Amino acid sequence: MTNNSQNYDSISMVDRAIQIINEIYKSEVPIGVSEISSNLDLPKATVYRILNTLFQNSIIEKDKNGKYGLGLIFIQYSEKVKSKVDLNLIAKPFMVDLSAKTGESTNLGILDEDNVVTISSVNGESSVLVSRLIPVSPLHCSSMGKIFLSYQDDEMIKAYFKRHNQKRTVNTISNYEDFLLERKKIIAEQISYDIEEYEYGLGCISAPIYNSKGKIAAGISVSGPISRMRFKGIKYIENELKNVANKISEKVKVLGINITY
């Protein structure tokens, strides 16, 4: 498993467990230890230990012949993924239109603990900065992340900044007190900015998407080189983004979809 440009370290045993789960997934019939070991070029003892751990945690199942298949827990996982697909289907046409109007990349993101995860993107004009972005970003230095963080209570925000106070650039907000000032603007204006807070040269503007109960379900953003976005007009991009976010939220509301993550 290769490291990305951020040089994150992989954990070898977790890496192997994921490879084994994928191997079981690809097999149309239950699969045994020897076959998995051969396919992945891993020692049988290692494969057996990982399989046993996965079995004990109901991630996989074992049949009477001692062969393995995916566990029923993946049905629960799939139900959650289906709700994301529903949001993707609703948002995609609007995202395509937004990218066409702004010429910049449009992204759809959801909250996942201390991170925002991009679940869908539409590419804009070519940009090396945007192309090398990874789909997971800390909340405090991404525009979508700051929207989710703004709607947490004070204690949760304080706790977050105790865990995450690193600066990616000189512009990154890295403490609770500074974020409170930003938070007021985000809630009041329903818009969030990342101006070279995640990556030098990169700009990103985000707006919230609400579910049928009025709770934030996702964020939508426009990202690109900040110099190019300024040339096109930040206010223009912001207005187009807000318009699309409102349309997606309204469609979700009309359809009665209570999307939560």
PyMOL commands that set and color helices and strands:
alter all, ss='L'
color gray80, all
select helices_A, chain A and resi 12-26+33-40+44-56+73-102+128-131+139-141+143-150+154-163+176-189+226-232+234-255
alter helices_A, ss='H'
color red, helices_A
select strands_A, chain A and resi 60-62+68-70+105-112+115-122+136-138+192-195+202-210+216-225
alter strands_A, ss='S'
color yellow, strands_A
deselect
rebuild
show_as cartoon
